[in-house]
């Protein structure tokens, strides 16, 4: 009897240890992701300027898909890209809290979040909230983030915070239509999107914040379903005081427009998407007064 109890307890310990190791491995992979390292290591360069006219926020879709450099050159107003790869640092940091700790202010915030598309019950596991204060402290260590700096197809980052990958996928995948199901909306996920949008505005003392719908690659047959989803979710968000941008160009059926996956445009398409965004917000851009 005692031997049986011992075996059960031993198996339980092994299971818990294995699970913990698996979770820590996933977490370590995230914090050693070179793009994540670039996103965090750019922060010291902002010390000489803590105020911008326009801030770009979000995850990889905006780090790779919106050009702060182009915004600055076309509008003549200062802009910086504070987007974090991967997934706004989800599972590692509280994104809005991280932005707040930067002590940066702005007039306009563009929040381009894939969480607009991740609102139903089929959320990818890595997008579920698991961040902690301890994780935020740990990732401040550059030595940890340098572990894979010399491996992989490393991206580059410019002085505006825009990230570029040197090589694109040969065949970008289409975004699954299962995410466009408005019958299985997760209220907690929706509330999180609304609350994060509001928190970002407060974090940088902005006068305006726009939630921009990240462009995605879809199958032509799924277009009606995605249009219905965009209209439905936009109505809900706008009824909660969130201003939406990017509705007219949120969907593409041309795989040549995407570089990596279904939501990361090629460098040329990034410039085009940025120009469309500028057209939407241009009459709202004002010099930022401290």
Rosetta blueprint (number, residue, H / E / L):
1 X L
2 X H
3 X H
4 X H
5 X H
6 X H
7 X H
8 X H
9 X H
10 X H
11 X H
12 X H
13 X H
14 X H
15 X H
16 X H
17 X H
18 X H
19 X H
20 X H
21 X H
22 X H
23 X H
24 X H
25 X H
26 X H
27 X H
28 X H
29 X H
30 X H
31 X H
32 X L
33 X L
34 X H
35 X H
36 X H
37 X H
38 X H
39 X H
40 X H
41 X H
42 X L
43 X H
44 X H
45 X H
46 X H
47 X L
48 X L
49 X L
50 X L
51 X E
52 X E
53 X E
54 X E
55 X E
56 X E
57 X E
58 X E
59 X L
60 X H
61 X H
62 X H
63 X H
64 X H
65 X H
66 X L
67 X L
68 X H
69 X H
70 X H
71 X H
72 X H
73 X H
74 X H
75 X H
76 X L
77 X L
78 X L
79 X E
80 X E
81 X E
82 X L
83 X L
84 X L
85 X L
86 X L
87 X H
88 X H
89 X H
90 X L
91 X L
92 X L
93 X L
94 X L
95 X H
96 X H
97 X H
98 X H
99 X H
100 X H
101 X H
102 X L
103 X L
104 X L
105 X E
106 X E
107 X E
108 X E
109 X E
110 X E
111 X E
112 X E
113 X L
114 X H
115 X H
116 X H
117 X L
118 X L
119 X L
120 X E
121 X L
122 X L
123 X L
124 X L
125 X H
126 X H
127 X H
128 X L
129 X L
130 X L
131 X L
132 X L
133 X H
134 X H
135 X H
136 X H
137 X H
138 X H
139 X L
140 X L
141 X L
142 X H
143 X H
144 X H
145 X H
146 X L
147 X L
148 X L
149 X L
150 X L
151 X L
152 X L
153 X L
154 X L
155 X L
156 X E
157 X E
158 X L
159 X L
160 X L
161 X L
162 X L
163 X E
164 X E
165 X L
166 X L
167 X L
168 X L
169 X L
170 X L
171 X L
172 X L
173 X L
174 X L
175 X L
176 X L
177 X H
178 X H
179 X H
180 X H
181 X L
182 X H
183 X H
184 X H
185 X E
186 X L
187 X H
188 X H
189 X H
190 X H
191 X H
192 X H
193 X H
194 X H
195 X H
196 X H
197 X H
198 X H
199 X H
200 X H
201 X H
202 X H
203 X H
204 X L
205 X L
206 X L
207 X L
208 X E
209 X E
210 X E
211 X E
212 X E
213 X L
214 X L
215 X L
216 X E
217 X E
218 X L
219 X L
220 X H
221 X H
222 X H
223 X H
224 X H
225 X H
226 X H
227 X H
228 X H
229 X H
230 X H
231 X H
232 X H
233 X H
234 X H
235 X H
236 X H
237 X H
238 X H
239 X H
240 X L
241 X L
242 X L
243 X E
244 X E
245 X E
246 X L
247 X H
248 X H
249 X H
250 X L
251 X E
252 X E
253 X L
254 X L
255 X H
256 X H
257 X H
258 X E
259 X E
260 X E
261 X L
262 X L
263 X L
264 X E
265 X E
266 X L
267 X H
268 X H
269 X H
270 X H
271 X H
272 X H
273 X H
274 X H
275 X H
276 X H
277 X H
278 X H
279 X H
280 X H
281 X H
282 X H
283 X H
284 X H
285 X L
286 X L
287 X L
288 X L
289 X L
290 X L
